[in-house]
């Protein structure tokens, strides 16, 4: 998995590429935690180039949401492929953060 992070003001934009497996999820966690989430209002993940997300990746998204929500922060997933969109909405994750294709 490859990831690029751009920050502006109180927003972090994370572009992901490849498969978010267990190793990718740990790398994602490490990189996001380096951002000092206390200073962010929004985390945006671009899934345009994500081919698959496993349970470890989904767990990390929930962890980031848990870190952001108590401070009024939000998490958003953009450009999800149809299978990933269907998976995330089947898991009802669209009830806690925004998911778009």
PyMOL commands that set and color helices and strands:
alter all, ss='L'
color gray80, all
select helices_A, chain A and resi 22-33+37-39+55-69+82-90+93-95
alter helices_A, ss='H'
color red, helices_A
select strands_A, chain A and resi 2-8+11-20+42-53+74-78+98-99
alter strands_A, ss='S'
color yellow, strands_A
deselect
rebuild
show_as cartoon
